[in-house]
Amino acid sequence: MSTTEYIQIIIGIGQIIAVAIIPIIVWVLGIKYQDRKAKKDAQLRVFLTLMADRKSAPITKEWVDALNTIDVVFQENKKVRHAWREYLDSLNEKSPHFDSSNSFRLDLLSEMAVSLGYKNLRY
């Protein structure tokens, strides 16, 4: 066999490998994109629910449900989870921060807004 034949064989093998591997790479990247988008969409849903019902009195079931999902939806964001814990603590009547729970709520919404890219929604 000549050098040209070896090169043609190597190119052929490379093409077969490329045809087999490229769809797998595209599939993996697609899955990662969909997962990241689903997480971002869930975070946005929670944030929009909390923003929409922030002035409701009495609080709505949707508000409570959204609050209860913060630890899961924002699990990778320590600032949001910390703001959520402070707000939750301020809701306890025995908490020294009970009278300022509105401030903690605004801090929570601000942290969520920043994490979602709404930098100008700081309160």
Summary of the structure (lengths in Angstrom):
residues: 123
radius of gyration: 24.9
end to end distance: 75.3
largest distance: 87.2
contacts: 302
relative contact order: 0.09
helix: 78%
strand: 0%
